Amino acid sequence: MTWARGIDVSEHQGDISWDQVGAGGTSFAFIKATEGVGFEDSKFQRNWRESQRVGIPRGAYHFCLPSAAGADDATAEARWFCGVIEKQGAGWGELPAVADVETTKIPPAETTDWVLTFCERVSERTGRPPIIYAGGAVLPGRMTIDDRLLAYRIWVPHYTAPDQTDPDPKAITRGKTPPPWSDWNMWQYTERGAVPGIAGTVDRNVIEELQLAELIAGQVTPKAPPPQPPEPSHATMQQAVPVLMLGHGWYRSEERPSVMVLQALINVRGAGAVDVDGFFGDATERAIKSWQAQHGLSPNGVADGDTWASLVV
């Protein structure tokens, strides 16, 4: 199992040099957009635009303020959140939206219903179920153990060290995922991380590379088994996927999400062990050539339709 590392940011990080962040190997970013109703993060527009420009897959998050107003309030916050993202005119992002649940002033059952309503409204608006960020301050104790929450992935904060390098993050965090989830999908392992291009500290996170690739590809239903792809052919794969080659992701940042999916497939299929960084460099080319040679394809190092087809079956 291999892991991708990313960041989450807000106006507290000031003006970020996204060129440096991208060059430093950050695989993904979650960006604060809104809080409650009427508050928009002062750096959201810049962070949203610049992270897209350098090709870092990104998603937006909303800081939830559950209140006794219940469903009406949850709906209003979801509407405000989605409206702020929509007005950017650059889509919903490569990653799902996030419901950031860190505080509540209402009883557990009401908080759970509030969060579920918020997530349902965001799902309706964006077409994808959001991720729920929640930890010790809210879960367990402030929300009920409700299986309806399992429709959403869970992002868990549990701080260990600024530079988490353990090869098995699941071992470190065993027992730290709040019920009803049995395990986390994403782990925020520090609030004191250091990343080139960001002055001061920043939250850092880890996710399994295959999950990140699935999220980028839009496969975001947590509990359902992945759909079986149709039998691929050269013609259908050429139409469905981009042709990628050495240099992509460096000078064409819009290619980075596709390169990351390719790199995750390389690792999962045992074609090699490459960094899922969105840059089609020498290591990725060598892995593709080796895979092509083993599967009767022309070992030219170009990820064309036939190469994609052989990796996904």
Secondary structure by P-SEA (a helix, b strand, c coil): cbbbbbccccccccccaaaaaaaacccbbbbbccccccccccaaaaaaaaaaaaccccbbbbbcccccccaaaaaaaaaaaaaaaaacccccccbbbbbccccccccaaaaaaaaaaaaaaaaaaccbbbbbbbcccccccccccccccccbbbbbbbbcccccccccccccccccccccccccccccccccccccccccbbbbbcccaaaaaaaaaccccccccccccccccaaaaaacccccccccccccccaaaaaaaaaaaaaaaccbbbbccccccaaaaaaaaaaaaaccccccccccaaaaaaaac
